[in-house]
Amino acid sequence: MYDLVIRNGLIIGADGKIAADLAIDGERIAAIGTRLEGRRVLDAGGCYVIPGGIDPHVHLQMPLAGLVSSDSFTSGTVAAACGGTTTIIDFVEPQPGQFMLEALAWRRAEAAEQVAIDFGLHMTIPTWHAAEADRLDEVAAVVEAGCLSFKMYQAYAGMILDDVSLLRALTAVGQAGGRTVLHSETGPVLDMLREEARAEGHLEPIWHAYTRPAQLEASAVHRAAELADLAGCPLYIFHVGCRESVEEIIKARHRGIDIWGETCPQYLLLNAEEHLGGLNGELYVCAPPLRSIDDNQAMWLALAQNDLHVVSTDHCPWTKEEKRRDDFTSIPGGVPSIEARLSLIHHMGVNAGLLTLERWVQVCSTNAARWMGLKGKGRLAPGCDADIVIFDPARVKYIAPDTLHEAAGWTPYEGMEVTGWPRTVLSRGAVIVEDEQYTGRPGHGRFVERS
């Protein structure tokens, strides 16, 4: 007799689907078979049973220029859970003079009592850490502490690494057995283009896109791929939104370079002219910027063809008031997406015939677990963590601020109606969402040491 059995569902994994029961003992999956008996039974008739979603790119409680992103670790992870995501990866940003391990311990403690689901952390290597050789000596200890991935930037003052610093940091990470996640844009040139636009009186949000051309994203990807190959460091490109960057990733992989790419719902569903160039365009400022409808289609194709590998959210929410600025260069960047991701990709991808069910599971869960070192997650198999979503493919959901749990008070997907939404969500065997209602408790989530 198992602790819990999920019956009558269609189990979908990265490699196939099967009509079967799934049994859980404690926090782990115990068996998959038929006529399994449990002390508690959940009926998944008419539903998909899938591994919990993994969002490897979120910014909760993130300080920026006197502001803090609007979702706390509590509100953000509750929203994630209600949307079928059971693991997130956020960021550590060491301050000048602060040791990486100290910053890691502080950020872990900040999240620990709040998180509704499991979490990991990326360690940021800012400009000052890369410039001090002894700081990079800390990398191996950070990997040993379960923080496998290191965030680097090719843009933003205070964060940007020039090619020499980037190579030095990539080498340190590669030698320690870690891997790098990268914001890839040619920052210094973008800064010049932005200042030229401001000097000419162009302050509207659409100029955020005009001054960050796709070619300068793609050229940064190209340079980073070559440097990562030279350093022997696996590389993962964050938030890819343009065809040119996808082409650089494809070329690098054909050369045998260990490089992966992710995209986000905003780069699949939103476009610059309609959103940045429309009413309330400031809400849609994010970096890299929204691109064209043709680029949206290119991202879907890249996902389907395994040229991009993961859909994250880069969830970085701000309220309308915080986003309302008269100058596009001062608008805090980022959009909220953490809750609707799984359903948006199902509706716009699977229902539209662009992705198979198996590919949906891969890009929303399994691939992220694999690359990010989340052992025991992203799969439905005996011995894996019982992070499970009972997903109702017929359930219709109208997306609006009052139908979501995010704290920003707005959503870029308002007015979209999706068919397919999580009904029940389990985190390590505990039911935390039941019939779309959050029933868990903040603090349930654990830090996941990745290797």
Residue pairs with C-beta under 8 A, 6 or more apart in sequence:
1 37
1 38
1 39
2 23
2 24
2 25
2 30
2 31
2 36
2 37
2 38
2 39
3 24
3 25
3 26
3 38
3 39
3 40
3 429
4 23
4 24
4 38
4 39
4 40
4 41
4 42
4 429
5 21
5 22
5 23
5 24
5 36
5 37
5 38
5 40
5 41
5 42
6 21
6 22
6 23
6 24
6 41
6 42
6 44
6 49
6 388
6 390
7 21
7 36
7 41
7 42
7 43
7 44
7 45
8 21
8 43
8 44
8 45
8 46
9 19
9 22
9 44
9 45
9 47
9 48
9 49
9 390
10 17
10 18
10 19
10 47
10 48
10 49
11 17
11 18
11 19
11 20
11 22
11 32
11 48
11 49
11 50
11 380
12 48
12 49
12 50
12 357
12 358
12 360
12 361
13 50
13 51
13 358
13 361
13 366
13 379
13 380
13 381
14 358
14 361
14 362
14 365
14 366
14 367
14 378
14 379
15 358
16 358
17 357
17 358
18 32
20 32
20 33
20 34
21 32
21 33
21 34
21 35
21 36
22 29
22 31
22 32
22 36
22 49
22 380
22 388
23 29
23 30
23 31
23 32
23 33
23 36
23 38
24 30
24 38
24 386
24 388
24 426
24 429
25 429
26 429
27 385
27 386
27 428
27 429
27 430
28 376
28 382
28 383
28 384
28 385
28 386
28 428
28 429
29 380
29 381
29 382
29 383
29 384
29 385
29 386
29 388
30 382
31 382
32 380
32 381
32 382
42 390
42 424
42 431
44 390
44 424
46 392
46 393
46 394
47 390
47 391
47 392
47 393
47 423
48 357
48 389
48 390
48 391
48 392
48 393
49 380
49 388
49 389
49 390
49 391
50 84
50 361
50 365
50 380
50 388
50 389
50 391
51 361
51 365
51 366
51 369
51 377
51 378
51 379
51 380
51 384
51 387
51 388
51 389
52 84
52 85
52 86
52 87
52 117
52 365
52 377
52 387
52 388
52 389
52 425
52 426
52 427
53 80
53 83
53 84
53 85
53 86
53 87
53 341
53 342
53 364
53 365
53 389
54 85
54 86
54 87
54 88
54 89
54 364
54 365
54 368
54 369
54 372
54 374
54 377
54 378
55 80
55 85
55 87
55 88
55 89
55 312
55 313
55 315
55 338
55 341
55 368
56 88
56 89
56 120
56 181
56 262
56 310
56 312
56 368
56 371
56 372
57 89
57 181
57 238
57 239
57 262
57 264
57 312
57 313
57 314
57 315
58 76
58 80
58 88
58 89
58 90
58 312
58 313
58 314
58 315
58 316
58 338
59 69
59 90
59 91
59 314
59 315
59 316
59 334
60 69
60 71
60 72
60 73
60 76
60 77
60 88
60 90
60 111
60 315
61 68
61 69
61 71
61 72
61 73
61 76
61 110
61 111
62 68
62 69
62 91
62 316
64 332
65 332
67 318
67 322
67 332
69 316
69 317
69 318
69 334
70 317
70 318
70 319
70 322
70 336
70 406
70 407
70 408
70 409
71 79
71 315
71 317
71 336
71 338
71 406
71 407
71 408
72 114
72 407
73 90
73 110
73 111
73 114
73 115
73 119
73 442
74 114
74 115
74 116
74 442
75 405
75 406
75 407
76 88
76 315
76 317
76 338
76 406
76 407
77 88
77 114
77 115
77 116
77 117
77 119
77 442
77 445
78 116
78 405
78 438
78 440
78 442
79 338
79 339
79 404
79 405
79 406
79 407
80 86
80 88
80 116
80 117
80 338
80 339
81 116
81 117
81 425
81 427
81 432
81 433
81 438
81 440
82 339
82 404
82 405
82 422
82 425
82 433
82 436
82 438
83 338
83 339
83 340
83 341
83 342
83 343
83 422
84 342
84 343
84 389
84 391
84 422
84 425
85 117
85 338
85 339
85 341
85 342
86 117
86 118
86 377
86 387
86 388
86 389
86 425
86 426
86 427
87 117
87 118
87 119
87 120
87 369
87 374
87 377
87 387
87 448
88 117
88 118
88 119
88 120
88 338
89 119
89 120
89 121
89 122
89 149
89 372
90 107
90 111
90 119
90 120
90 121
90 122
91 107
91 121
91 122
91 123
91 124
91 151
92 100
92 103
92 104
92 107
92 121
92 122
92 123
92 124
92 147
93 103
93 124
93 126
94 100
94 102
94 103
94 123
94 124
94 126
94 129
95 103
96 128
99 138
100 123
100 129
100 135
100 138
100 139
100 141
100 142
101 138
101 141
101 142
101 145
103 123
104 121
104 123
104 142
104 145
104 147
107 121
108 121
108 447
111 119
111 445
111 447
112 443
112 447
113 442
113 443
114 442
114 443
115 442
115 443
115 444
115 445
115 446
116 427
116 432
116 438
116 440
116 441
116 442
116 443
116 444
116 445
117 427
117 432
117 444
117 445
118 377
118 385
118 387
118 427
118 428
118 445
118 446
118 447
118 448
119 445
119 446
119 447
119 448
120 146
120 147
120 148
120 372
120 374
120 447
120 448
120 450
121 147
121 447
122 147
122 149
122 150
122 151
122 181
123 142
123 147
123 149
123 150
123 151
124 150
124 151
124 152
124 159
125 136
125 150
125 151
125 152
125 161
125 169
126 153
126 158
126 159
127 158
127 159
127 160
127 161
127 165
128 135
128 158
129 135
129 136
129 169
130 136
130 152
130 161
130 165
130 166
130 168
130 169
131 165
133 168
136 168
136 169
136 172
137 172
139 150
139 172
139 173
139 175
139 176
139 178
140 175
140 176
140 177
142 150
142 176
142 178
143 176
143 177
143 178
143 451
145 449
146 447
146 448
146 449
146 450
146 451
147 450
148 178
148 179
148 372
148 373
148 450
148 451
149 178
149 179
149 180
149 181
149 236
149 372
149 373
149 450
150 169
150 173
150 178
150 179
150 180
150 181
151 180
151 181
151 182
151 183
152 161
152 166
152 169
152 170
152 180
152 181
152 182
152 183
153 159
153 160
153 161
153 182
153 183
153 187
154 160
154 161
154 166
154 182
154 183
154 184
154 185
154 186
154 187
154 220
154 223
154 224
155 183
155 185
155 186
155 187
155 190
155 220
155 287
156 183
156 187
157 187
157 191
159 183
160 187
160 188
161 169
163 223
163 227
166 224
166 227
167 227
167 230
167 231
169 180
170 180
170 227
170 228
170 230
170 231
170 233
170 235
171 231
171 232
171 233
173 179
173 180
173 231
173 233
174 228
174 231
174 232
174 233
174 234
175 232
178 233
179 233
179 234
179 235
179 236
179 371
179 373
180 228
180 233
180 234
180 235
180 236
181 236
181 238
182 224
182 235
182 236
182 237
182 238
183 238
183 239
183 287
184 217
184 220
184 221
184 224
184 237
184 238
184 245
185 212
185 216
185 217
185 220
185 287
185 288
186 216
186 217
186 219
186 220
189 216
190 211
190 212
190 216
193 211
193 212
193 213
194 207
194 211
194 329
196 211
197 207
197 210
197 211
198 327
198 329
202 210
203 326
203 327
203 328
204 277
204 281
204 328
205 276
205 277
205 281
205 282
205 284
205 285
205 328
205 331
206 272
206 273
206 276
206 277
206 281
206 328
207 328
208 276
208 285
208 287
208 289
208 328
208 329
208 331
209 272
209 276
209 289
209 290
209 291
212 287
212 288
212 289
214 242
214 243
214 244
214 245
214 291
214 295
215 244
217 241
217 242
217 244
217 245
217 288
218 242
218 244
218 245
218 247
218 248
219 248
221 237
221 240
221 245
221 248
221 249
221 252
222 248
222 251
222 252
224 235
224 237
225 235
225 248
225 249
225 252
225 257
225 259
226 252
226 257
228 234
228 235
228 257
228 258
228 259
229 252
229 255
229 256
229 257
229 258
233 258
234 258
234 259
234 260
234 371
235 257
235 258
235 259
235 260
236 259
236 260
236 261
236 262
236 371
237 245
237 249
237 259
237 260
237 261
237 262
238 262
238 312
238 314
239 262
239 263
239 264
239 267
239 286
239 287
239 288
239 312
239 314
240 246
240 249
240 261
240 262
240 263
240 267
240 288
240 299
240 302
240 308
241 263
241 264
241 266
241 267
241 288
241 289
241 290
241 291
241 295
241 299
242 288
242 291
242 295
242 298
243 294
243 295
243 298
245 261
246 261
246 298
246 299
246 302
246 307
246 308
249 259
249 260
249 261
249 307
249 308
250 307
252 259
253 259
260 309
260 310
260 367
260 371
261 302
261 307
261 308
261 309
261 310
262 308
262 309
262 310
262 311
262 312
263 299
263 302
263 303
263 308
263 310
263 311
263 312
264 311
264 312
264 313
264 314
264 337
265 311
265 313
265 337
265 340
265 341
265 344
265 345
265 413
266 284
266 286
266 290
266 314
266 335
266 337
266 412
267 290
267 291
267 295
267 296
267 299
268 296
268 299
268 300
268 303
268 311
268 344
268 345
268 348
269 296
269 344
269 348
269 413
269 416
270 284
270 290
270 296
270 412
271 290
271 291
271 292
271 293
271 295
271 296
272 289
272 290
272 291
272 292
273 292
275 281
275 283
275 284
275 290
275 412
276 284
276 285
276 289
276 290
280 320
282 323
282 324
282 325
282 328
282 331
283 320
283 323
283 335
283 410
283 412
284 290
284 335
284 412
285 323
285 328
285 331
285 332
285 333
285 334
286 314
286 316
286 333
286 334
286 335
287 333
299 308
300 349
300 354
300 355
301 307
302 308
303 311
303 349
303 354
303 355
303 359
303 363
304 354
304 355
304 359
308 363
309 362
309 363
309 367
309 371
310 363
310 367
310 368
310 371
311 341
311 345
311 363
311 364
312 341
312 368
313 337
313 338
313 341
314 334
314 335
314 337
315 334
315 335
315 336
315 337
315 338
316 333
316 334
316 335
316 336
317 334
317 335
317 336
317 338
317 406
317 407
317 408
318 332
318 334
318 408
319 408
319 409
319 410
320 408
320 409
320 410
322 332
323 331
323 332
325 331
335 412
336 406
336 408
336 410
336 411
336 412
337 344
337 411
337 412
337 413
338 406
339 404
339 405
339 406
340 399
340 404
340 411
340 413
340 418
341 364
342 364
342 389
342 391
342 422
343 397
343 418
343 420
343 421
343 422
344 413
344 416
344 418
345 355
345 360
345 363
345 364
346 360
346 391
346 393
346 418
346 420
347 418
347 419
347 420
348 354
348 418
349 355
349 359
349 360
350 356
350 357
350 360
350 420
351 419
351 420
355 363
365 377
365 378
366 378
366 379
367 378
368 374
368 378
369 375
369 377
369 378
369 379
370 378
372 450
373 450
373 451
374 448
374 450
375 450
375 451
376 383
376 384
376 385
377 384
377 385
377 387
377 448
380 388
385 428
386 426
386 428
386 429
387 426
387 427
387 428
388 425
388 426
389 422
389 424
389 425
389 426
390 422
390 423
390 424
390 425
391 420
391 421
391 422
391 423
392 420
392 421
392 422
392 423
393 419
393 420
394 419
394 420
395 419
395 420
395 421
395 423
396 417
396 418
396 419
396 421
397 403
397 417
397 418
397 421
398 415
398 416
398 417
399 411
399 413
399 414
399 415
399 416
399 417
399 418
400 411
400 414
400 415
401 408
401 409
401 410
401 411
401 414
404 411
405 438
421 436
422 433
422 436
423 435
423 436
424 431
424 433
424 434
424 435
425 431
425 432
425 433
426 432
427 440
427 444
427 445
428 446
430 440
430 444
431 439
431 440
432 438
432 439
432 440
432 444
433 439
433 440
